[in-house]
Every structure is written in structure tokens, then in C-alpha cells.
Amino acid sequence: MGADGAAGGAQPFVPARGGVAALRRAAVDCRGCPLYENATQTVFGDGPAHARAVVVGEQPGDQEDRAGEPFVGPAGHLLRKALADAEMAEGDVYFTNAVKHFKFTTAGEGRRRIHKAPSLREMTACRPWLSEELQRVDPELVVVLGATAGKSVLGNSFKVTESRGTLLYLPVAALPTPARAGRDGDGPARGLVATVHPSAVLRAPDRAEAYRGLVADLRVAARFLR
């Protein structure tokens, strides 16, 4: 099976019981798609088990793959700075990615590992992990960074350019049971804010302007949590 083909998906590896810690332990052995074959390790989500917000990125990068932790590379450092500038407490945030293994190609004499976007099949194969993280963390708010994260949560029709910086709500079918009840007036509904991935800010011709846009979007998320 090729690197772009799913190998049955992650669902058989997802434990039926336990919290986020149980998910993290089980994800180490995930073979739901071929990406595990070349990645150093699974990079699962990290943060408070019942965080108020879940931030979803695309996939781990080179440094995350080596460290085994999400958002520890240049894009992650930029994201954490933007959260602080938006006055969104990092201690309230659980960080994760739509895809849990680093997908890359190599180039140059040193065979430098270059990020390669996950395919729809790989994203679909990995979706059970993200769905269970959202259910077991049960946050008040989800922040999606970029197209892959948005499509993993909201479906393939999602477009960052149409939705960024606006307070949305997760579709009822995508919500864990407590949040579904909230949509009927029994409690707070789960919000969603979309923005660009911080790696896009690092690539932007006008990085300062792109960064201001990211912070502005995150301020929408911060206001929701107040």
C-alpha cells in the first residue's frame, strides 16, 4: 500500500474507555495509515485533560516528530506568542493535530526532511483520534489552524478564507453528547474559531501583517472564553 493510502484507519486502535492519557498511550501503537512507517514516533495532543480550549493544527513537523510533542518548533513558538498577545491563557489550551505522524519528503545532500501535506485518506484515517480527543477533553471552544484542521473538524467543504476570525459553532453531529445537550439550551454551546496555521505566517511576504491577523483571530477565541 502506498504512502497516500489508508490502512484501515485508526478506529481499531482507539480505546473505548479512559481519558486523554489512555488515548495517548494507545496512539503510540497506531498503524491506521502508512505514515507511521517513516515517522520517528506518534505525536499526540498535549495539555490539560479538561482544557477550556482545544487548538487543532495540521500535523507535527520535523521538531515535533523528534521531540514527540506538538507545537514545539518555529510555528509552535509563534503560536504560543500569538496566544499570549491575544490574552488567551496557554494553561487553558490543549494542543493537538489532525494527523498524528509527520509526513515528509527529503531533499539535499543532508536529506533534509521537508513537510508534505497529508492526503484526504490519511486525514480520514487519523480522524478517530481527533474525534475522541474532542469528546474526552470536552472543551468550550475549538480553534482550528488552517485548511487541514478545519476539514478534519468541519468537513471537506471548509475554507479558511471564508470562515477565519468569526465565532462559529460545531455541527451537532460533530459534538460529544454534553455539548449536543448544550445546543438545546441545557448548557453552553461549543464555539469554534478558524484561523491560519502559524506556519503560513512564517511564510508570508509581510510577516508582521500576517501575524497581526492571527492575533486578531485568536482574540475572538479569547473573548469567547471570558
Number of C-alpha atoms within 10 A of each C-alpha: 8 9 17 15 17 22 17 15 22 21 16 12 17 18 16 11 9 9 16 22 14 13 21 19 14 16 21 15 14 23 19 22 24 22 26 19 12 12 18 16 22 25 27 29 27 19 18 17 17 19 18 18 30 28 20 28 26 24 27 30 26 20 16 22 22 15 16 20 20 25 26 19 18 13 17 21 13 19 23 17 15 22 21 15 15 20 15 22 15 16 11 16 23 24 22 26 28 30 30 30 29 28 27 18 10 12 10 7 6 7 9 12 15 14 15 13 15 21 16 16 17 26 23 20 22 26 21 20 27 21 16 19 23 24 18 18 20 22 23 19 26 25 25 29 26 23 21 28 29 27 20 25 24 17 13 12 8 18 16 19 12 9 15 23 23 16 17 15 16 19 14 15 8 15 21 18 12 15 23 20 15 15 17 10 10 11 12 14 20 24 20 28 26 31 24 23 22 24 16 16 21 16 10 13 10 10 13 12 11 18 21 15 18 26 22 18 23 27 21 19 26 18 12 15 15 6
